[in-house]
Amino acid sequence: MSFLAAVLASAGEVEMTDLDKNVSELKHKITNLEYDIKEAMEQRYMKFVVVSRDASSLLETAKSYSNQINNLISRIDNQTKREVVDALSDLKMFKTTLEENKYSLNVIEQILTASINLSNDNQTKLSLSDRIEKMQTVEEILTNNENLSNLDVYKHLLREHQRLTDVLHSNCLATWRNQIEWLENDVDGQNSSWKTMLKISGSQKDIYDSFFALKYFDTINVEIERFADKLINSILKPIIIENSQIDITKTINVSTLTLKISKHEDDFLSTTIKSLTDVFTFLNLTLPVENETQVMSYLGSYASHAFCNTFKDVALFNAVPIKFNELKHDFQKNIDKVLEFNSYLTEIGFFEESNDELVKYLENIDNLFFMKISRLYYDQARTIIKKDLHDLVEVNNENKWDSDDNIKDDNGFCQNFFSYPQSKVSKSLLELLDLIETIASEMSSVPESNAWRYHDILNNITIMYCDIVPFQRCKALEFHPQRSAVLYNNIMYFTRQLAEMSPIYKNLLIVHLLEKLKNLASEILHSQCKQQITQIENIVNQSDIISMAVNSNLGYSFEKSISQCYNILSILSTLWKDILPSSIYCKFIGYSCNGLFECIVSKIFTLEDISATSAEQYSSIFNKIVKDIPTLFPEPKEVHRYISKWWQINELIYILSSSMKDIENRWADGKGPLANELKVEQIKCLLKALFQNTDRRAALLKHISVTAQS
C-alpha cells in the first residue's frame, strides 16, 4: 500500500469514529430537547403555569441542532464518496438516524414557532396587520401539518389560537370605532350649537391598518354599512332636507366634522351642493387609499343609492322652478353644477363609473317639472276644498241695478241679463278659482306641445272637487241645510266661472265637466229636500190625522203636528233665503212645501168617514197652512208656480167646507176648477166620506161619473 493510500485510510477511520460520536451526542441532545419542550408546552397550554424558559431560546437551540444535523449529513455524503464500499452500511445507518432526528427537530421548530407567534408579549408590540400575519402563520402551521395533530399539545394550541383570534377581532373593532367616532348632542336638553359630530382620529396608515384587519375578519361590510347609515341620516340628510351648516376642523391626526343647528339663510341648490362637496372632500382626504383599496368605494357601495334618492327627491325636486320660463332659462346653471358634483363623486370613488342616476334624472327634467307643479297644485286645491264652508262672501251684488243703469250692447241686449244671480259663496271657492285661473294663465304661455299637461291638471282638480266635496260633507249635509245651500252655490258658481274661462284661455278644454258639476249641485239640494220631506212625513204619519176623522176632540193634537211641519219649512226658509239665488230658493222651498201637501192629500183620500165637525176642523187647519206658506216666498202671489199641489190642496179645502150643491157647481159638468185638480175617484171618495148615503149623494155621484165620461 502506498503512503498516500495509508494516509487516506487512516483519515477515513478517524472520520468514521468522529461521525459515530457526533451522531450519538446529537441524538441524546435532541431527546433532552424534546423533553424540555414537552414540559414547557404542558406548563403553558395545559397547566397554565408561567414558563421559566423562553420559547425563543428553545427555538434557537432547535435551530442549532438542526444545523449540526445538516452538517453531519453533508459529511456523511462526503464520506460516502470516499469509502463507498467499506463504510456504506455504517454511513447509511448514521444518515437514517440523523434524518429521524431532523424530522423531530422540524416538528419541534413548528411547535415553537406557533408558540412564539401566540405569545401575548410579542403581539402587543405589533400593529394590527402584523398581528394578523402572525395569526395566519400559526393557522398555517396548525392546519397544514398532519403530524402535529397527534401531539397532546395540538388541541391546546388550536384553542389558544382561537382565543387570541377572538381577542384580536375585538381589538380591531374597538380600534376602528375609536378612529371613526360619532357624537350625538341632545339639542332639546342643552343650549348647544351642534347636533352631530364625526371625529376621525389617527393617520391614514392607522385607519387602513384597522380597515385591513376588519376585512380579514370579514366584518368590514357590517362596519362600513353602519358608518354609511350614520353618514346618511346624521350628516347628509340634515344638509339636504334642513339646509344645516357644517364645520370642519383638523389637527394632527384628528379631523372633525360638526353638523350645526343653524340653517343657511338660503336654500339654493348651489349652497346644498357646496356643503355636500365639503363633506365628501373631508372624507376623501381623511379615509385611506392604499394598495388599490379605497374606503370611499366601500362607503359608496352602501350609501350612494340612498344618497341619490334623497338628493333627487328633496334637493333637486325643491330646486326645480314652478314657472316654465324659469325652467328653460335660469335652471340650466343648476343642472351644470349637479353634473359637476356627480363627476366629483365618481372621481373620488363614492359613485361607481356605471352610476348615472343623477344624470338620467336631469335628462328627464321636463317630466320632473310637471310632476312638481302637479303635486303643488293638487295639494293647494285639496287644502282649499277642505276648508270650512261657513266663511261666506256675496258675489255679483252689483246686479242690484236700477232700470236706468241697464247698459245695452250693440244688439240691444242688457249686458247684465246673463250675469250670475246674486248669492253667497264660500271664500275658499274664490281661492280655488284663483288657483285655476293661475294654472290656466300659465297654460296659455307655454308651447302647444306642453299645454296638454296643464289641461290634465285642471281636469283633475275639477274631478277632485266633484269627488271630494260630497263624501267629505255627506254627514254634515244631512243635518245642516245651510251647508247644502252653500255647497250648491259654490258648485254652480264654480261651473259658471269655468264656462266663462273657456273662451278666454283657448287651451282650457274642461267644458265637458260642467254637466257633471251641475248634476252634483242639483243632487245635493234635492237630497236635502228629501231629508226634510221625510221628517215631515214622519210627523204627519205619527199625528192624529186619521183618527180625527171620527173624533173631533183630536183636532188640537193634529193642528200641533201641522205646526211642527210648518216650523221645519220656516227654518229651512230662514237658512236658505239669504244664501241661494231667488229662483233656486223658490224652486227648492216649493219642492219641500209640495212634499207636505202631497202627504196631507194622500192621507185624506184614504178616509172612509169624516164627521161634519172633523171636516170643519180639517178645513180650518188646512186653511191656516195655506195662508202661512206663501209668506215663505219673495212673491207670495206666485206661490202656485213653485208648488204643484197648491191648487189641489185648495180644492180639497173647498170640498171639506162646502155643501153638495156647492161641490156640484164647482164641478161644473167636468169643466170647473175641481175637475182640473182632482180625479173623479178622489172626488167620489171624499163625497162618500163627508155625506151620508142619500138619494141626493147618489145623484151627485152619478152626475159626476156621467159628465166625466162625456
Sequence and secondary structure as in RCSB ss.txt:
>XXXX:A:sequence
MSFLAAVLASAGEVEMTDLDKNVSELKHKITNLEYDIKEAMEQRYMKFVVVSRDASSLLETAKSYSNQINNLISR
IDNQTKREVVDALSDLKMFKTTLEENKYSLNVIEQILTASINLSNDNQTKLSLSDRIEKMQTVEEILTNNENLSN
LDVYKHLLREHQRLTDVLHSNCLATWRNQIEWLENDVDGQNSSWKTMLKISGSQKDIYDSFFALKYFDTINVEIE
RFADKLINSILKPIIIENSQIDITKTINVSTLTLKISKHEDDFLSTTIKSLTDVFTFLNLTLPVENETQVMSYLG
SYASHAFCNTFKDVALFNAVPIKFNELKHDFQKNIDKVLEFNSYLTEIGFFEESNDELVKYLENIDNLFFMKISR
LYYDQARTIIKKDLHDLVEVNNENKWDSDDNIKDDNGFCQNFFSYPQSKVSKSLLELLDLIETIASEMSSVPESN
AWRYHDILNNITIMYCDIVPFQRCKALEFHPQRSAVLYNNIMYFTRQLAEMSPIYKNLLIVHLLEKLKNLASEIL
HSQCKQQITQIENIVNQSDIISMAVNSNLGYSFEKSISQCYNILSILSTLWKDILPSSIYCKFIGYSCNGLFECI
VSKIFTLEDISATSAEQYSSIFNKIVKDIPTLFPEPKEVHRYISKWWQINELIYILSSSMKDIENRWADGKGPLA
NELKVEQIKCLLKALFQNTDRRAALLKHISVTAQS
>XXXX:A:secstr
  HHHHHHHHHHHHHHHHHHHHHHHHHHHHHHHHHHHHHHHIIIIIS    SS HHHHHHHHHHHHHHHHHHHHH
HHHHHHHSTTTSHHHHHHHHHHHHHHHHHHHHHHHHHHHHHHT HHHHTTS HHHHHHHHHHHHHHHHH GGGGG
STTHHHHHHHHHHHHHHHHHHHHHHHHHHEEEEE  TTTS  SEEEEEEEES HHHHHHHHHHHHHTT HHHHHH
HHHHHIIIIIIHHHHHH EEEEEEEETTEEEEEEEEEE S   HHHHHHHHHHHHHHHHHHS EETTEEHHHHHH
HHHHHHHHHHIIIIIIHHHS SSHHHHHHTTHHHHHHHHHHHHHHHHTTSS TT  HHHHHHHTHHHHHHHHHHH
HHHHHHHHHHTS S  EEEE GGG   GGG  B TTS BTTTTS  SEEEEHHHHHHHHHHHHHHHHHTTS HHH
HHHHHHHHHHHHHHHHHHHHHHTHHHHHH HHHHHHHHHHHHHHHHHHHHHHHHSTT   GGGHHHHHHHHHHHH
HHHHHHHHHHHHHHHHHSSTTGGGT GGGHHHHHHHHHHHHHHHHHHHHHHHTTS HHHHHHHHHHHHHHHHHHH
HHHHTT S   HHHHHHHHHHHHHHHHHGGGGSSSGGGGGGT TTHHHHHHHHHHHTS HHHHHHHHGGGTSHHH
HHS HHHHHHHHHHHS S HHHHHHHHHHHHHHH 
